[in-house]
Protein backbone atom coordinates (compact mmCIF):
# COMPACT_ATOMS: atom_id res chain seq x y z
CA UNK A 1 0.00 0.00 0.00
CA UNK A 2 1.19 3.49 -0.79
CA UNK A 3 0.06 7.06 -0.25
CA UNK A 4 0.80 10.20 -2.22
CA UNK A 5 1.30 12.11 1.00
CA UNK A 6 2.71 9.77 3.66
CA UNK A 7 5.22 6.96 3.92
CA UNK A 8 5.24 4.30 6.60
CA UNK A 9 7.69 1.55 7.35
CA UNK A 10 9.16 -0.91 9.78
CA UNK A 11 6.47 -2.74 11.75
CA UNK A 12 3.80 -0.05 11.27
CA UNK A 13 0.27 -1.34 10.63
CA UNK A 14 -2.54 0.71 9.10
CA UNK A 15 -6.00 0.03 10.51
CA UNK A 16 -8.44 2.05 8.41
CA UNK A 17 -10.89 4.16 10.42
CA UNK A 18 -9.17 3.18 13.68
CA UNK A 19 -5.49 4.02 14.05
CA UNK A 20 -1.97 3.79 12.74
CA UNK A 21 -0.17 1.28 14.95
CA UNK A 22 3.52 2.11 14.98
CA UNK A 23 4.36 -0.98 17.02
CA UNK A 24 2.27 -3.86 18.25
CA UNK A 25 2.54 -5.32 21.74
CA UNK A 26 5.44 -7.54 20.69
CA UNK A 27 9.14 -7.53 21.42
CA UNK A 28 11.77 -5.86 19.21
CA UNK A 29 9.54 -3.80 16.93
CA UNK A 30 10.20 -0.45 15.24
CA UNK A 31 7.77 1.54 13.15
CA UNK A 32 7.41 5.01 11.65
CA UNK A 33 5.06 7.28 9.72
CA UNK A 34 6.34 10.41 7.92
CA UNK A 35 4.83 13.08 5.72
CA UNK A 36 6.22 13.27 2.18
CA UNK A 37 5.68 17.02 2.14
CA UNK A 38 7.65 19.40 4.37
CA UNK A 39 6.12 21.63 6.98
CA UNK A 40 7.53 25.09 6.38
CA UNK A 41 5.25 27.23 8.54
CA UNK A 42 6.92 29.92 10.61
CA UNK A 43 4.58 29.44 13.58
CA UNK A 44 2.38 26.40 14.15
CA UNK A 45 0.41 24.21 16.51
CA UNK A 46 0.18 20.42 16.29
CA UNK A 47 -2.21 18.36 18.40
CA UNK A 48 -1.95 14.58 18.36
CA UNK A 49 -4.23 12.00 19.92
CA UNK A 50 -2.38 8.78 20.65
CA UNK A 51 -2.70 5.69 22.80
CA UNK A 52 0.00 3.63 24.47
CA UNK A 53 -1.32 0.38 25.89
CA UNK A 54 -0.66 -3.34 26.18
CA UNK A 55 -0.82 -6.45 28.33
CA UNK A 56 1.02 -7.06 31.58
CA UNK A 57 2.66 -4.84 34.16
CA UNK A 58 5.98 -4.25 32.39
CA UNK A 59 6.07 -2.24 29.20
CA UNK A 60 8.25 -0.14 26.88
CA UNK A 61 9.87 1.56 25.22
CA UNK A 62 7.99 4.62 23.94
CA UNK A 63 7.27 6.81 20.95
CA UNK A 64 8.37 10.05 19.33
CA UNK A 65 7.03 12.98 17.36
CA UNK A 66 9.47 14.46 14.86
CA UNK A 67 9.97 17.71 13.00
CA UNK A 68 13.24 16.96 11.28
CA UNK A 69 15.20 17.35 8.10
CA UNK A 70 15.53 13.56 7.93
CA UNK A 71 12.49 11.40 7.23
CA UNK A 72 11.29 7.85 6.76
CA UNK A 73 14.22 5.93 8.22
CA UNK A 74 14.31 3.24 10.88
CA UNK A 75 16.79 3.80 13.68
CA UNK A 76 17.65 3.42 17.39
CA UNK A 77 15.86 6.48 18.78
CA UNK A 78 12.28 5.38 19.41
CA UNK A 79 12.26 3.71 16.01
CA UNK A 80 13.83 6.55 14.02
CA UNK A 81 17.35 7.78 13.27
CA UNK A 82 19.95 9.16 15.65
CA UNK A 83 21.99 12.29 14.90
CA UNK A 84 18.92 13.95 13.43
CA UNK A 85 18.57 17.62 12.58
CA UNK A 86 15.49 19.25 14.07
CA UNK A 87 13.09 18.57 16.93
CA UNK A 88 12.25 15.31 18.64
CA UNK A 89 9.54 14.98 21.29
CA UNK A 90 9.88 11.69 23.18
CA UNK A 91 7.22 9.93 25.24
CA UNK A 92 9.43 7.52 27.15
CA UNK A 93 7.65 4.75 29.05
CA UNK A 94 10.66 2.73 30.25
CA UNK A 95 13.18 3.98 32.75
CA UNK A 96 16.82 3.06 32.16
CA UNK A 97 19.24 5.03 34.38
CA UNK A 98 17.71 8.31 35.44
CA UNK A 99 17.35 8.48 39.23
CA UNK A 100 14.80 10.85 40.72
CA UNK A 101 12.61 11.02 37.60
CA UNK A 102 9.12 9.50 37.48
CA UNK A 103 8.21 7.66 34.28
CA UNK A 104 6.55 7.85 31.80
CA UNK A 105 8.53 10.95 30.92
CA UNK A 106 7.97 13.44 28.11
CA UNK A 107 10.93 15.45 26.84
CA UNK A 108 12.22 17.45 23.89
CA UNK A 109 15.59 17.31 22.17
CA UNK A 110 16.95 19.67 19.54
CA UNK A 111 19.32 17.83 17.22
CA UNK A 112 21.99 19.36 14.98
CA UNK A 113 22.87 16.23 12.92
CA UNK A 114 25.94 15.45 15.07
CA UNK A 115 24.67 15.06 18.65
CA UNK A 116 23.80 11.52 19.74
CA UNK A 117 20.71 10.79 21.84
CA UNK A 118 21.72 9.81 25.39
CA UNK A 119 19.73 6.58 25.44
CA UNK A 120 21.51 5.07 28.42
CA UNK A 121 20.28 7.94 30.62
CA UNK A 122 16.91 8.47 28.92
CA UNK A 123 17.99 11.64 27.14
CA UNK A 124 19.23 13.47 30.22
CA UNK A 125 22.17 15.07 28.40
CA UNK A 126 20.00 16.22 25.49
CA UNK A 127 16.89 17.53 27.21
CA UNK A 128 15.73 21.09 26.53
CA UNK A 129 12.47 20.61 28.44
CA UNK A 130 10.48 17.79 29.97
CA UNK A 131 8.04 16.55 32.58
CA UNK A 132 6.84 13.38 34.26
CA UNK A 133 3.48 12.11 33.02
CA UNK A 134 2.46 9.23 35.27
CA UNK A 135 -0.85 7.91 34.02
CA UNK A 136 -0.41 8.82 30.36
CA UNK A 137 -0.01 5.17 29.44
CA UNK A 138 -3.26 3.16 29.28
CA UNK A 139 -5.29 6.16 30.42
CA UNK A 140 -9.08 5.92 30.28
CA UNK A 141 -9.05 9.54 29.07
CA UNK A 142 -8.14 10.23 25.43
CA UNK A 143 -4.43 11.06 25.57
CA UNK A 144 -3.28 14.06 23.59
CA UNK A 145 -0.17 16.15 23.21
CA UNK A 146 -0.14 19.71 21.88
CA UNK A 147 2.97 21.43 20.52
CA UNK A 148 2.84 25.20 20.00
CA UNK A 149 5.80 26.82 18.27
CA UNK A 150 6.62 30.47 17.62
CA UNK A 151 9.82 30.88 15.62
CA UNK A 152 12.70 32.45 17.52
CA UNK A 153 10.44 32.73 20.58
CA UNK A 154 9.27 29.51 22.23
CA UNK A 155 8.03 25.94 22.10
CA UNK A 156 5.27 24.95 24.52
CA UNK A 157 4.21 21.35 25.11
CA UNK A 158 0.95 20.50 26.90
CA UNK A 159 -0.67 17.16 27.71
CA UNK A 160 -4.19 15.84 28.18
CA UNK A 161 -4.41 12.55 30.04
CA UNK A 162 -5.98 13.21 33.46
CA UNK A 163 -9.41 14.32 32.24
CA UNK A 164 -10.86 15.35 28.90
CA UNK A 165 -10.32 19.04 28.09
CA UNK A 166 -7.95 19.33 31.06
CA UNK A 167 -4.56 20.36 29.73
CA UNK A 168 -1.37 20.26 31.79
CA UNK A 169 1.58 22.32 30.62
CA UNK A 170 4.61 20.07 30.44
CA UNK A 171 7.24 22.68 29.62
CA UNK A 172 8.02 25.84 27.69
CA UNK A 173 11.41 26.55 26.17
CA UNK A 174 13.12 29.72 25.10
CA UNK A 175 13.88 30.55 21.45
CA UNK A 176 14.46 27.55 19.15
CA UNK A 177 15.54 27.46 15.54
CA UNK A 178 14.22 24.57 13.48
CA UNK A 179 15.30 23.54 9.97
CA UNK A 180 13.73 25.65 7.21
CA UNK A 181 12.48 22.40 5.68
CA UNK A 182 11.21 19.88 8.23
CA UNK A 183 9.01 16.79 7.94
CA UNK A 184 6.37 15.80 10.46
CA UNK A 185 6.74 12.22 11.58
CA UNK A 186 5.94 9.67 14.27
CA UNK A 187 7.83 6.59 15.39
CA UNK A 188 7.96 4.03 18.19
CA UNK A 189 9.96 1.06 19.35
CA UNK A 190 9.78 -1.92 21.68
CA UNK A 191 12.61 -4.02 23.11
CA UNK A 192 12.43 -6.87 25.58
CA UNK A 193 9.32 -5.12 26.86
CA UNK A 194 6.53 -4.03 24.56
CA UNK A 195 3.37 -1.97 24.02
CA UNK A 196 0.96 -0.94 21.32
CA UNK A 197 1.80 2.60 20.16
CA UNK A 198 -1.12 4.05 18.21
CA UNK A 199 -1.64 7.37 16.42
CA UNK A 200 -5.37 8.13 16.39
CA UNK A 201 -5.66 11.70 15.12
CA UNK A 202 -3.60 14.72 14.17
CA UNK A 203 -4.67 18.35 13.89
CA UNK A 204 -2.37 21.17 12.86
CA UNK A 205 -2.83 24.93 12.63
CA UNK A 206 -1.02 28.04 11.51
CA UNK A 207 -0.26 30.36 14.39
CA UNK A 208 0.21 34.09 14.25
CA UNK A 209 0.90 36.98 16.59
CA UNK A 210 -1.09 40.18 16.23
CA UNK A 211 1.63 42.80 15.85
CA UNK A 212 -0.54 45.40 17.54
CA UNK A 213 -1.73 43.43 20.58
CA UNK A 214 1.08 40.82 20.79
CA UNK A 215 -1.64 38.20 21.30
CA UNK A 216 -1.45 34.81 19.60
CA UNK A 217 -4.11 33.52 17.24
CA UNK A 218 -4.53 30.60 14.87
CA UNK A 219 -5.93 29.67 11.50
CA UNK A 220 -6.49 26.27 9.98
CA UNK A 221 -5.42 25.59 6.45
CA UNK A 222 -5.69 22.58 4.16
CA UNK A 223 -2.85 22.89 1.70
CA UNK A 224 0.07 20.81 0.51
CA UNK A 225 0.99 18.44 3.38
CA UNK A 226 -2.61 18.16 4.48
CA UNK A 227 -3.99 16.94 1.20
CA UNK A 228 -5.00 13.33 1.27
CA UNK A 229 -5.65 13.38 5.00
CA UNK A 230 -9.41 13.27 5.18
CA UNK A 231 -11.94 11.93 7.61
CA UNK A 232 -13.23 8.43 7.11
CA UNK A 233 -11.54 7.64 3.81
CA UNK A 234 -10.95 3.95 3.21
CA UNK A 235 -7.95 2.31 1.62
CA UNK A 236 -7.94 2.13 -2.13
CA UNK A 237 -5.99 -0.97 -3.08
CA UNK A 238 -4.50 -1.52 -6.53
CA UNK A 239 -2.62 -4.50 -7.90
CA UNK A 240 0.64 -2.73 -8.61
CA UNK A 241 1.84 0.42 -6.87
CA UNK A 242 -1.54 0.98 -5.27
CA UNK A 243 -2.55 3.83 -3.03
CA UNK A 244 -4.16 4.25 0.33
CA UNK A 245 -6.19 7.30 1.00
CA UNK A 246 -6.20 9.06 4.29
CA UNK A 247 -8.56 7.73 6.01
CA UNK A 248 -9.50 7.76 9.65
CA UNK A 249 -7.20 10.58 10.73
CA UNK A 250 -9.46 13.22 12.21
CA UNK A 251 -7.09 15.77 10.81
CA UNK A 252 -7.06 19.25 9.58
CA UNK A 253 -3.52 18.96 8.41
CA UNK A 254 -1.50 21.81 7.02
CA UNK A 255 1.40 21.95 4.64
CA UNK A 256 2.35 25.58 4.78
CA UNK A 257 3.78 27.26 1.73
C-alpha positions, 0 to 999 in steps of 0.5 A, a space after each residue: 500500500 502506498 500514499 501520495 502524501 505519507 510513507 510508513 515503514 518498519 512494523 507499522 500497521 494501518 488500521 483504516 478508520 481506527 489508528 496507525 499502529 507504529 508498534 504492536 505489543 510484541 518484542 523488538 519492533 520499530 515503526 514510523 510514519 512520515 509526511 512526504 511534504 515538508 512543513 515550512 510554517 513559521 509558527 504552528 500548533 500540532 495536536 496529536 491524539 495517541 494511545 500507548 497500551 498493552 498487556 502485563 505490568 511491564 512495558 516499553 519503550 515509547 514513541 516520538 514525534 518528529 519535525 526533522 530534516 531527515 524522514 522515513 528511516 528506521 533507527 535506534 531512537 524510538 524507532 527513528 534515526 539518531 543524529 537527526 537535525 530538528 526537533 524530537 519529542 519523546 514519550 518515554 515509558 521505560 526507565 533506564 538510568 535516570 534516578 529521581 525522575 518518574 516515568 513515563 517521561 515526556 521530553 524534547 531534544 533539539 538535534 543538529 545532525 551530530 549530537 547523539 541521543 543519550 539513550 543510556 540515561 533516557 535523554 538526560 544530556 540532550 533535554 531542553 524541556 520535559 516533565 513526568 506524566 504518570 498515568 499517560 499510558 493506558 489512560 481511560 481519558 483520550 491522551 493528547 499532546 499539543 505542541 505550539 511553536 513560535 519561531 525564535 520565541 518559544 516551544 510549549 508542550 501541553 498534555 491531556 491525560 488526566 481528564 478530557 479538556 484538562 490540559 497540563 503544561 509540560 514545559 516551555 522553552 526559550 527561542 528555538 531554531 528549526 530547519 527551514 524544511 522539516 518533515 512531520 513524523 511519528 515513530 515508536 519502538 519496543 525491546 524486551 518489553 513491549 506496548 501498542 503505540 497508536 496514532 489516532 488523530 492529528 490536527 495542525 494549525 497556523 499560528 500568528 501573533 497580532 503585531 498590535 496586541 502581541 496576542 497569539 491567534 490561529 488559523 487552519 489551512 488545508 494545503 500541501 501536506 494536508 492533502 489526502 488526509 481526510 476523515 473516514 476515507 478507506 484504503 484504495 488498493 490496486 494491484 501494482 503500486 496501489 494507493 491508500 487514502 487518508 482515512 481515519 485521521 481526524 485531521 485538519 492537516 497543514 502543509 504551509 507554503 
